[in-house]
Amino acid sequence: MKRAPVSLQSETKLIFELSRQGRIGMDLPPTPDHLPDPDLPADLIRNSPLRLPEVSENVAVRHYVNLSTRNHHIDKDFYPLGSCTMKYNPKINDELAAHVGFAALSPLQSVATTQGALQMIHDLSQALLEVTGMDDITLQPAAGAQGEFTALLMFRAYHIKKEGTPRKRIIIPDSAHGTNPASIVIAGYDVTQLPSDTSGLMDIEALRANLSNDVAGLMITNPNTLGLFESHIKEIIDLVHSVGGLVYMDGANLNALMGIARPGDMGFDACHMNLHKTFSTPHGGGGPGSGPVAVKKHLAPFLPIPVIKSENGKYDIEWDRADSIGSVHSYFGNFGMLVRALAYIRSMGGDGLKAISENAIINANYLRKKLSPTYKLHCDRPCMHEVVLSGNNQKAKGVRTTDIAKRLLDYGIHPPTVYFPLIVPECLMIEPTESESRETLDEFVEVMLKIDQEAGENPEILKTAPHNTPIRRLDEAGAARNLNIRYFKDK
Ligand SMILES: Cc1ncc(COP(=O)(O)O)c(C=O)c1O
């Protein structure tokens, strides 16, 4: 096996501890003569220097390179985190987003001086509308979850305008991503959760039985969180429409559909997409992300403001929309993410986007075939971009899915998503993405089979894993709830 455990136990010092008075890593250029002295109010002028670490360039570079190896990231190794789509982020995206013409712009500049940025936003909007088959779009939401919330506010506004009341309930399947019920509640609706049928799809009879004219809508992920395509989607959408409800596609998994099927053609009224999943912008650390929402014509009046107007090759910003739900983020959202997404779309082209989805599906099914004789398959049918397995066979040997996940870290691989979707016992949700080679997939399979063998021969090595990471098993809830990232000099 190529992957050998690598010990990373050596201490990394904090950059402040490396600081030595007078060491300098860079020279700032002199202020150009044509810039006037800033006329700052006295109380805004600093009267003591900012306390920054003083280090040479090589010490700074080594420090950050070392730090970057102490955690797992997509530039370091395979990261098959199901549902989160840790696909490789091409470096050209970053180069373009850092271009001074984009990076140094302010949204407060005049429309006349920001035509290029407005065109970029407009072009990205058009490209996303083409991929989704929808009529109009907002790029404002900063995450998929915020996109869901934004669309639900539009559903409310739509029903209030049409019927004078927002209606009461939103239906979701029990395989829904956790953000769906959270968005529903925050938007002021009640959640009705329906069971999935035995094939892992939405139970149409349960849907029929739960439909009435207090239903504002249905939220459904397609492909769903079991990695399966909801094959009765047209029937589902027609049923909800028949009681006046709206249908929302959680389009977080659009990376399985590009160039193959479009939510707009399926009949959805709205969908969000996660630029940080489908369109290769960075994902993680809580943002900045981007979750644009695309809608059909009848929801367009309710889109957040501002919106971009284009006329005769000139772009303008429109703030005046009587029925808009307002703003959910300043201006057009996380602008740098938008540049990256358009760079990706343009560099791939239409055929390239289709090939991405096809390869994502092929890679997931390759792992399904290779791993399912050893790890129990939840639904025995072809999957889309991710495959959902269960660690129940390994549980019978005395280890849990969490132990498998921790042991993977010893082999230098990030674990898949575990224990989600909640309806799968000992769940392992694996999303290889299209950007991984067959060699990487084969290595992953080899490691997974080795871990299964270890579970039988030496379960203790799994139960006490990870052994080779800078920090061993964490109190994960504590680390998330009591996060402390401040540096205290005197501590
Ligand atoms: C199916 C699904 N819905 C919603 C979301 C939420 O997106 P975000 O993390 O950008 O809020 C995700 C995130 O991975 C997802 O996989």
The ligand as a MOL file (V3000), in Angstrom:
LIG
                    3D

  0  0  0     0  0            999 V3000
M  V30 BEGIN CTAB
M  V30 COUNTS 16 16 0 0 0
M  V30 BEGIN ATOM
M  V30 1 C -28.0770 18.7860 0.3220 0
M  V30 2 C -27.5560 20.0320 0.9690 0
M  V30 3 N -28.4090 21.0320 1.2440 0
M  V30 4 C -27.9830 22.1710 1.8190 0
M  V30 5 C -26.6640 22.3600 2.1470 0
M  V30 6 C -26.2760 23.6180 2.8460 0
M  V30 7 O -25.3440 24.3730 2.1670 0
M  V30 8 P -24.3670 25.3670 2.9630 0
M  V30 9 O -23.3800 24.5160 3.7020 0
M  V30 10 O -23.7130 26.1740 1.8960 0
M  V30 11 O -25.2070 26.2000 3.8640 0
M  V30 12 C -25.7300 21.3500 1.8710 0
M  V30 13 C -24.3050 21.5260 2.2110 0
M  V30 14 O -23.4560 20.7440 1.9740 0
M  V30 15 C -26.1980 20.1490 1.2650 0
M  V30 16 O -25.3610 19.1530 0.9880 0
M  V30 END ATOM
M  V30 BEGIN BOND
M  V30 1 1 1 2
M  V30 2 1 2 3
M  V30 3 2 2 15
M  V30 4 2 3 4
M  V30 5 1 4 5
M  V30 6 1 5 6
M  V30 7 2 5 12
M  V30 8 1 6 7
M  V30 9 1 7 8
M  V30 10 2 8 9
M  V30 11 1 8 10
M  V30 12 1 8 11
M  V30 13 1 12 13
M  V30 14 1 12 15
M  V30 15 2 13 14
M  V30 16 1 15 16
M  V30 END BOND
M  V30 END CTAB
M  END
